[in-house]
Amino acid sequence: MRELVSIDALETLPDESSAEQAMDRERNLERLLLLVQRLKLMDRQIMLLYLEGEDAASIGEITGVSPGNVATKIHRIKQFLARRFHQGGAS
């Protein structure tokens, strides 16, 4: 026999689709992190600093790469990661 649940109680029950979306997001973030970890050392350092919110000038100071080159590298790394991610890389 099914248990009756009040309308008020329904609002506090976890939404299965939200839980599933959260799990999908977590899996995707793990895949992305694995792809980032497989980058060459300098590219990985640049990307991690970018993901931490650093701007090109700050990343350039830390890595010794010019800000313009940092911006170009970030753009290329993002394209590479997106391609690999959609091809099913790091799964």
N, C-alpha and C positions, 0 to 999 in steps of 0.2 A: 504494500500500500504506500502511495506517495505521501510525503509529509507536506502539509499546507504551510505556506510561507506568506506572511503579511506583506503588503505593499511597501511598508517602511523597511522591512527586513530585506527586501529585494534590492533596495538602494545600497545596502552595505555589502551585498554579495559581490565577489570579484567578477568582473566582466571577462568571460572566457576569451572573447576576441581581443580585448586589451592585453590580457596575459599572453596570448599567442603573439600579438604584435611586439610586446616587450621581449619575448624570447627570440623572435626573429631579429629584432634590433640588436640584441646582445650577441647573437651568432654572427651577424654582419660586422659588428664592431670587432669581434675576435678575429674574423677573417682579414679585416683591414689591418689590424695590428700585426698579424703574421706577415702580411705582404710588406708592411713598413719595415719590420725586423729583417727582412731578406734583402733590403736595399743595400747598396754600397755604403760604406761607413759615412762618407761626407753627405751623401744624399739623405741617409737616415737621420743624421744630426740636423740637417737643414729642415727636414720635414717635421721632426719632433719639436723643434723650436717653433716652427710655424704653427703647429697644432696647439702649442702652449700659448699662442697669441702674440708672439714676438713679431715685430715688423722687419722688413728687409734690411733696414739700416742696422738694427740691433743684431740680427742674425749675421750680417756681414762683419760686424765688430767681433763677434764671438768666434766665427769660423775663419775669418781672414779672406772671405770672398767678397767681391764688390757688391753693393746693394742691387745694382742692375742685374748682375749675374745671379744673385740669390733669387730675384723675382723670376728670372727666366727658368732657373732650375725648379723652383716651386711649381711653375706652370707645367713644365715637362713631367715632373714627378707625379703631379696630380693626374695628368693624362695617362701616364703609364699605369698608375694604381687603378684608375677607373677601368682601363682596358683589361687588366689582369683580373680585377674583381668580377667583371661581367663575363669573363671567360671561365670563371669558376676557380681561379687561382687560390691557393692556400686553403683549399677545402679538404 
